[in-house]
Amino acid sequence: MKIATIVGARPQFIKSLPVSNEIRKIAKEVLIHTGQHYDYNMSEVFFKEMGISEPDYNLGVGSGSQAIQTAEILFRLESVLVNERPDVVIIYGDTNSTLAGALAASKLHILIVHVEAGLRSFDKRMPEEINRIVADHVSDILFCPTQTAVDNLKNEGIAKGVELVGDVMYDAALHFGKLAKEKSSILEELDLEPKGYMLATIHRAANTDNLENLKTLLAAFAESGKAIVFPIHPRTRKVIEDNGLNSIISGSSIKMVDAVGYLDFLRLEQSASKILTDSGGVQKEAFFFAVPCITLRDTTEWVETVEYGWNTLVNIDKDLLLRQIVEFSPIGEPPRLFGDGRAALHIAERLTSI
């Protein structure tokens, strides 16, 4: 059996590694990197740091509008799939690489496996929501991380091929979280004390492309007076610099640094007192590491993290954000909701029956 794995963005590199390690025991894997994330700190460093095999193909798509990026991936990917003729295509998550991979494989009548299927924020303003819905509706096997995801698919009339396996990011977090504590020196490099800072990330288009939203978030960070470490996405940095927004945080306790590698980022998450983010994956990792998370959106695809009190949504309300930075404090320990840490093994075992 030949399996083509399609990845293109930082979270997908993380999700694919545990699965690739397992499926390479049972099948030939062709790894296709679309090039959606191409900055060294967002791409190449992950392959080196995590021991991910070098991709067999790098489509080199780079940045662009939603339409241009998706179309370029679709155009370049089709010829690779025609040449390789895989039995199965595996797609991950909800990026433009996910959508293009689903469409290309569907048109070529290749069996599609969607890992992290069934997520819904119920906010179609988010391009990721459209990508999820389309990918799920053309996929043949849908591996869900939670029961909520299974229920979402059932509500849309999708029951065939749906399997609850747990979350592959939990697999990765368990393994690499231990490694981060052993190998990362990021706290020393940035002169940070454990639980002596908050960690912030901003990358969603709704926050980076809307200058008022970005100004509000930066102003809240600055006015909080808290020590905030802000590893900055290349696109977010460009927007801040092009629009002179550095002045908002000048003289504050915000420490803006370049995007960091996976192990360093895990260490920053584990040691933060709180996490402020608009990322879906970071919300989950905060939950895995029992770190309170403040989500800079009004919806989340990871509703369980909110229901169990470890995540709170603040939209772009500066007063609410400032209040939650001070007051938000979950009680107890987060329950285990994302599987047994062996999701990748469960996926590989299912694929052997195809």
Sequence and secondary structure as in RCSB ss.txt:
>XXXX:A:sequence
MKIATIVGARPQFIKSLPVSNEIRKIAKEVLIHTGQHYDYNMSEVFFKEMGISEPDYNLGVGSGSQAIQTAEILF
RLESVLVNERPDVVIIYGDTNSTLAGALAASKLHILIVHVEAGLRSFDKRMPEEINRIVADHVSDILFCPTQTAV
DNLKNEGIAKGVELVGDVMYDAALHFGKLAKEKSSILEELDLEPKGYMLATIHRAANTDNLENLKTLLAAFAESG
KAIVFPIHPRTRKVIEDNGLNSIISGSSIKMVDAVGYLDFLRLEQSASKILTDSGGVQKEAFFFAVPCITLRDTT
EWVETVEYGWNTLVNIDKDLLLRQIVEFSPIGEPPRLFGDGRAALHIAERLTSI
>XXXX:A:secstr
 EEEEEE SHHHHHHHHHHHHHHTTTSEEEEEE  SS SGGGTHHHHHHHT    SEE       HHHHHHHHHH
HHHHHHHHH  SEEEEETTSHHHHHHHHHHHHTT EEEEETTT   S TTSHHHHHHHHHHHH SEEEESSHHHH
HHHHHTT  TTEEE   HHHHHHHHHHHHHHHH  HHHHTT  TTSSEEEE   HHHHT HHHHHHHHHHHHHH 
  EEEEE HHHHHHHHHTTTHHHHTTSSEEEEE   HHHHHHHHHH SEEEES HHHHHHHHHTT  EEESSS  
S HHHHHTTSEEE TT HHHHHHHHHH    S     S SS HHHHHHHHHTT 
